[in-house]
Amino acid sequence: MLRGVYIPLITPFEKDGSVALDALERLSHELLDAGCAGLVPLGTTGESPFLDADEQRAVVDACASVCRERNAHLVVGAGTNSTTKTIAAVEALASGEGTTATLIVVPYYVRPSQAGIVAHFKEVAKASPVPVVVYNIPARTGRLLEPAGLLELASTPNICGVKQSAGTLDDGTLQVLAEAPDDFAVLSGDDYLMFPITTLGGAGGIAAAGHVCTERWVAMVECGLAGKVEEGRRHHEALLPVVSTGFAEPNPAVFKAVLHAQGRIPTPDVRLPLVNASSAALESALAAVDSASA
């Protein structure tokens, strides 16, 4: 069901600090025009912990309107570290018309056991009105969902894929790529690993760096899916500096600074405790984007 490049959307802000919904809709159209398969609002890149309930609802509604118009996938972020609260968030945010799936993170901070993580996702999947994409990102959660548990979930009804952000192309990720059912989408969540994961049987990725040089990200993944290794590797190598400079400071500050410099969003602002990107980080990222776009 899920295939291609998905963008975990930034949430643009106006000068007064409010959510810039018009800019969000324009940016969404631009990304879909460039070939993205869908949008993923309310992820880490979208600063979802810093949005109140009304802002979250407005962001989802704006993205849903665009995705319905464009016949694109909408994957709504809704996970927390509480199973009960996660189910409530899914019901509130991901039950609207046109929502394809919901992205649910491994419970963070509380450090549950592997059995607890698996049970969490099974309970969410049973309650969710749309299929669940597991978000496996141990650097942020403090817990890696290990291959045995992830493969168990891959065969669980109403769980359709994983955003795999293990930080490395480890043996566990390779095992999941080899053994997961064909209808379970393994999506790279580490932008610099998207091409190798796709060539090894992955379905694409969810890439914050895809906000920029978007056509090239799409071309790279299409090469990976089609087995065009040499052509895809050229895209991969050209995009690596975009990733390294874009994540040089806490995400999404640098990408918002680049989008603002390109005139695509009204401000580069992030909300505390994040701070705006430094001028040096912006300069480096713009140079990498210009090189990859040449």
N, C-alpha and C positions, 0 to 999 in steps of 0.2 A: 504493500500500500504506500509506503514512504520510500521515495527514491529521488536523489538529486541533492541540490544545495538548498538548505533552509537557513534563514537569517534570524538570529536571536535579537530582535529589534531593540535598539536604543530607545529611550523615552526622551524626546526633545523637550526642552523647557523654554518658555518665553523669558523676557527680561525681568518680569515681575515674579518669576519662579513657578508660574502655573504650567501645566502640561500644554505643549504646543500641538494640539490635535490636528490642525490643518497641515502643519509640517510633517507630522507622523503619517498622515494619509498620502501626501506627496511622495515622501520617501518610500513608502510601501509600494506605490505604483512604480517608482523608478526601479526598485529592486526586482519586481516581477517583470518589468519590461526587459531587464537584463537577463532573464531566463531562470530566475530562482523558482523552485517548486513550491515554496510556501514561506510563511512567516511564523515566528515563534515569539510572541509578546510575553512580557512578565517573567522573563528569565533574569539571571544575574546581570546580564548586559543591559537589560531594561530597568535596572535599579528597583526591582519590584518591592524589596523590603522598605523602601523609602516612599512608596506611594500609598496614600490612604485608600480606603475601600472604594470611594467614589471615583478616584483617579484610575484605579485598576479597572473598574467597570467601563469607564470611558475609553481607556486604551483598547480593551478587548472589543468593544463595540465598533470603534473606528477601524480596527484591523479586520474584523469580521465583515464589515461592509465592503471593504476593498476585496477581500478574498472571495466573497460571494460574487461580486461583479466580475472578477477575473478568473473564476473557477480554479482557485489556488487553494492549497492546503493551509489550514490554520491550526497550529499546535499551541495550546495555551498553557503557560506555566502556572502551576497551582500547588506545588508541594511545600510542606512544612515538616517539622520534626515531631509532629503529633499526628497520629493516624486519624483521630476524630476531627481535628481541625483541617487536615488535608482533605478528607471526604467533604467537609462543609465547603471548603474553597473550590473543590472541583464542581460541586453542585451549583455554586454561585457564579463561577467564572467560565466554566467549560461546557455548560449545558445549552448554549445558544445555538441557533440555526447556523449551519455551515462550519461548525467546529469539527475538525478532523480527528484530533487526539488531544491528550493532555500530557504535559511533561512533568513528571513527579520525581523529585530528588530523593536520594537515599537519606533517611532521617539523620540530621546533623546534630552535633554537640552532645547528644545523649549517648552516643556510641553503643547502639544495640548490637546484640549478637547476630550472626548470620541467620539463624532461625527467626529472630525478631524482624530483620530486614525483609526476609521473604514473606513472613506473615503480614507485615505492613502492606506490601505491594498487593498481595492477594486480597486483602480486605478493601483496599482502594479500588482495585479492578472490579470487584463484585459490585461496588456501589456506583462506579463511574458511568455516566451516560455515554461516554465515548471511550475508545481504546486508550490505553496507557502506554506512554513511552518512559521507560526507566532512565533516570539520569544518574550515572555512576561517576562521581567526581570526588575521590577520596581526599584530594588536597584541600577541599572546602568542607567536607563533611566529617572527616576524621575516621571514616569507615569505607573500606573497599568492599563492594558486593562481589564476592569471589565467584569463579566460573561455575561451580556446582549450583549455587543459588541462582545465578543469572540464567543458566540453562533450564533450571526448573521453571523459572518465570517465563522463559521463552515458549514453553509449552502450556502456559496457563491461559485460559480463556480471557479475552479482552485485554491482553498485553501484547502489543504489536511491535515493539522495538526497544532499542536502548541507545541513548546518547552516551557513548563510551569515552570518558575523559580520564583514563587511568594515568595519563602523563607520559606513557611510554608504550611502545608496541611490544607488550610483554607476552609471556607464554599463555596467560589467562585469556587475553584478548584473542590471541591466535586460536585457542581452543574454542572459544565462543564462535568465532568466524567459521571454524570447520564443522562444528557440531550443531549449531542452532538450526531450527526448521527454516525452510526456504521462505516462508511467509513472515519471518521475524527479521526486521530491518536493523542491522548494525550500522549506526551512524557515528562517524567520528566527531567527538567533541573537542579534540585537540587539533586546531587548525593545521598545524605543521605535519600531522599524520594523516590527513584526509586522503591524499592520493595513495599512499601505500595501503591503507585500510580498504579503500575502494578496490584496488587491484586484487586484494586477497579475498574478495567476496562481500565486502561491505556495500551498503546501499547509497553512500554519499556522506553528508555530514551537516552539522549545525554549526555555522562558522561566523563568529563575530567579525573576523577580518573580511568577510564577504560583503560588508557594507561598502567597501571600496574595491576597485578592480573587479567588480562583480562578474562581468562577462568572462573574465579569465578564470575565476573560480568555477563557474559553470562549465566552461570548456574543459578544464582539467578533470573534473569529475566525470564528464561524459567520456573523456578518453579512458579513464580508469574503468568505467562500466563496460566500455567496448573493447578493452584489451589493447588499446593503442599506447603502449608503454613509453616509447621514445617521445612521442608528441606530448603526452601527459607529463612526463618528467621535466620537459622544458618549462611548462607552466608552473609545475611544482617548485622548481628551482628559482624561477623569477618571483614567485610569491613568498618565498621564505623570508626575505627581508621585510616585507609588509607585516608578516606575523611578528617577527622579533621586535620591530620598532613599535608596532601597535600595542604590544603587551609590555613595553618597557616600564610603564607605570600602571597602577591598578586600573583594570578594565571597569568602565568603558571610557575613561577620561581621554585617552589619546584618540580613539576613533571619533568621539564627539568633537574634539578639537579639529580633526581633519575634515569632518563633514561640515563644520561651521566655516572653516577656511575655504571650502569648496562652494559655499553659499547655499548649502542644502538644508541647514537647520538654523534657527534664529540666534542661538547662543551655543557656546561650548560647555555650558554649565552642567555640573553634576551636583548631587546633594550630599551634605555631610553625613557620615565621616569621610567620604571621598572628597578629594580636592581636584580642581581643574588641572589639566596637563600643563607641564612646564613648556616654555617656548622652545627649549632645546629638544624636548621629546616631539613636539609638533614638527619642528624643522626636519628632524630625522625621518619621521613617518611620511611627511610630504615628499621628501626626496625618494623614499622607497616606493611610494605609490606612483610617482612620476616615472620612475625607471620601469616598473612592472607594466605601466600603461603604454610605454613607448612601442 
